[in-house]
């Protein structure tokens, strides 16, 4: 394990939200090739933080649907 930090995860999530491929944290900078690589890095870091107990696992949001009922 690489010993990732919550700060690194937050930096990656901020980059994803802003649509940039450049991530900055703790005076370091990483440029990812594409959004898929950035999102894969987020998954890797998040999974390690959960496994180490540094981050709580939250339920993954799935597809949802809406149903409408009427009494006719």
Secondary structure, DSSP 8 states (H G I E B T S, - for coil): -----HHHHHHHHHHHHHT-SEEEETTEEEE-SSHHHHHHHHHHHHHHHHHHTSS-----------------
